[in-house]
Structures are given as C-alpha cells and as structure tokens.
Amino acid sequence: MILLGAPGAGKGTVAKGLVDHVGVTHLSTGDMLRAAVKAGTEVGKQAQSFMDRGALVPDEVMVALIAERVSQDDCLSESGANRFLLDGFPRTLPQADALDERGLGPQAVIYLDVPTDIIVRRLTGRRSCPDCGTPFHVDFKPPKADGVCDVCEGTLVHRADDQEGPIRKRLDTYTAQTAPLVQRYADVLLTIDGNQAPGAVLEAVLAAVTGRSPE
C-alpha cells in the first residue's frame, strides 16, 4: 500500500494505526536511507555518495533501496507476498513509473483528502516546547497558559517552517509534483475524508482496507 496526502493531512497517525491494527510494516524512505547507509549495503553506499555531496538521491537509487528493503522478512506475508506501507514515496509520476518497472506497484493507495485551508490551519497552529519537546496546537491542544509548556513551563515556539509562507510553498510543491498521483492511481485509490477527528479517519481507513474498525 501507498499512503498519499498533503503535508499535515494526518499520514503519520494513519500509518501508526495501520501498524497497530493490521500489522503491516511501515516504510519511511528517510528511515530506510539512514538504515541502509548505517548498514553499509551496496545501495546504501550509492545513496551516501549523493548525500555526502548534498545532492538529492536519484529516483533509481531510491527505488533500488525500496526493492532491497521489501525483500526482508518483515515485509512479506506467510505466502511470500509483499505486505508493507510506503510513506513518502513516490512523490512524482516518474517515481511511480519506476516502482511499476520493479514490480512494486501498489495494490491500494490510501489518499487522505483534506482541504487546503484546513491544512494551513493545522500546520500554522502548531507550537512546540524546545526544552522537553511536548507539542501543542493553538486550537486543538492549547496550553493551559498562553505560550507556556504545561509540562516544564518552558516558552513555546512557533517554528519557522510552521509559518504560513513556507507552508504554502510546500503545498504548492505538493500540488505540482505529488497531487497528480491521485489520478495516476485512480484504479486502486481509497479516498478518505481526512477532515475528521483522528479516530474517525483511522476507522474510515481500516474499514476501506480491511472491512473492519479498530477494536
């Protein structure tokens, strides 16, 4: 399966729910890159050569990395079929084509559909404590005292990448590069209304994927 949605759509929460309730292996491309480099695999060495130069890792190397990772036992069912959830890849149509060429096309694509204004509200409202790391949100999880962490009384910060300008640039990039995958995967797309409470979103995802809700 592939998890698709704009930044702030709630992909992390859904991924954790699928791991907990379905047992699928969650694959984040960032985690896979770090693990392959640390392990010194052949693909990891190729990726590191680009990362050391500050260059983007090419699509063909990323797909080779995914192919290497999904051959491991935790990504296979008892029958030997693939059983994993890709998060963060593909981000473009050429990347989707490269997955298909490797025989790694998805059986299902979970698309979290959230209006842009809601995404902006979610992301711009985030606040964090630099001292203990506790997250807050001005609307959905406000601190007891404005600007003060409930846990350690540190001063909450509004990160630069959670300002509206950078957020809208990220969303523009998503619209141009990643949103076309919705049509690309129309035949296997499971569209979920992501503008609901997290529990309701997860229930909808599980119902679409397995026909059941969380226990």
N, C-alpha and C positions, 0 to 999 in steps of 0.2 A: 504494500500500500504506500501511497504518497500522501503527505499532509500538505495542503496548499491553503494559503491565505495571506492577507496583507500583514505587515508588521503591526502587532497589537491586536490581532484577531483572536488570540487565545490558543495558538497552536501548542504551546508548552503544556497547558493544562490538559488539553485533549490527549496529547502524547502520553502523559503520565497516566491518565485514566485508561488508555488502551493497554498500556503495560500492565497495570494493576488488574484489570478485569478480563483481558483477553490473553495476556501472556505473550503478546507479540514483542519482538526485540526492536527497541527504538534506536535508530541510527542517525546521529547528528554528524554532518560532514566535518564540522570543526573538531569534534571529539575523535573522529576517525583519522583525520590528518595528524593530530597530535600523537595518537597511539601508534600509527604506522611509522612516524618519524622516530619516536622513542624506541620502538622495537627494531628499527633498522632494516625493515623489509625493503625489497627492491623498489616497490612503488613508493615507499616512504622516502627512500633516498632521492628518487626523482623529484618528489614533491618538495623536499628540503632544499634542493638545488635552486628552485624558483623562489621559495620563501626567504632564503638567505640573501637573495638579490632584491628582495622587496617587491617581487613580481607576483602577479596572480597565477595560481596553479592552473594550467591549461585544462580544458574540458576532458581531453583524452586521458590525462593523468588522474583526474578526479573519478572518472568512470572506471578506470582500472583499479583504483583504490576501493571503490564500492564493490566491484566484482570480487576482489580479493577478500574483502570483509564478509560478504554474504555467503561465501563458501564455508564459513566456520559453523560449527555445530549449533550454536545458539540461534542461527538464522534459518535453520532447517527444521521442518516437521519430521515426525517419525517416518513418514513415507519418502522423505528426501526432498520434498517440495520447499521452495523458498517461503519464509514466514518472517517478514520484517516490515518496519515502517520507516520510510525515508523522510527526513525532516531537513529542509534547507537545500535540497537538490531534487529535481532540476529547478533552475531559476530562469532558464531560457529555452526557446524552442530547439536550438541546436543541441543543448544538453539532453533534452527529452529524446531527440533522434538518436543520440549516442547511446542512451540507455537501451533503446529498442534494438540497436545494432548488436548489443551484447546479450540480447535475450532477457533483459531485465525490465521490460515494460510492465507497468503496474496492472494488477487485477482490479484495483479500486483506487480512486483518488478522492480523498475527503477534502472538500472545499468549504472553508468557513467563510460565509458571506456576511460581511459587516459593513454598514455604510461609512463613507469616509469621515463624515462629521463625528461619528461615534468613535472611530479610531483616534482621531485627533484629540477628542475629549479624554479618552482613556490614557493616552500617552503624555499629554501635556499636564495631566493632573497628578502624575507620579512624583513622589518625594521619597528620599531615602536618607538614612542616618549614616554619615560617614564613619561614625565611631563603632557601632555594633552591626550595621548592615540591615537593620529592620526596615522593610518597605512600608510606605503609606500611600494613600491617594486622597486628594482633597475632597472628592465626592464619595468614593466607595469605601474608603478606610481612613477617615480623618484621624489625626492625633487628638488626644484629649485637650491639649493646649496647642494653640496655633504655632506651627513651626518648631515644636519641641518633641523629641522622641519619647514615647511612652515608656520605653524600656530603660534607657540610660540617661535620659534628659539631654542628649546631645542636640545640636542645632541641625534641623533637617535642611537638605539641599535639593535644589531643582537642577538636575544635571543639564549640561549644555545640549546633549543630544535629545533631551525631552522638551526642548523649546519648540514652538510651532514651526519656525522656519526650517530647521533641519528635518523635522518630522515630515513636512510636506514635500521636501526634496526626496526623502526616502520613499514616500508614497508615489511620487512621480516616476521614480525609477522602477518601482514595483509595477505600476500601470503599464509602462512602456515595455518592460522586459519579461515580467512573470505572469501578469494577468492573461496574456494570450494562451497560456497553458490550460485555462478553463475550457476554452473551445477545443483545444488540441485533444483533451482527454474527455470530450463530451460523452463518448460511449461508455465510459466506466466511472463517470463523475457522480459522487454523492454530495449534493449541495445541502449544507446545514446552515440554518439561521443562527449566526454567531452573535446576534444582538439579543441575547438572553442571559440569565444568570448562569454562571459556570456549570452548576449541577444540571441545569436543563439542557445546556449544549452537549454535555457528555452523555446524557440519556438519549438525546437525538442521534448522536454519533453511534453509540452502541446499538441502538435499535436498527439503524441503517446497515451496520456492519454485521451484526450477529442476530438481529431479531429479538434481542432482549435488553433490559435495562440493568443498571447497577444493582447489586443485591444490597 
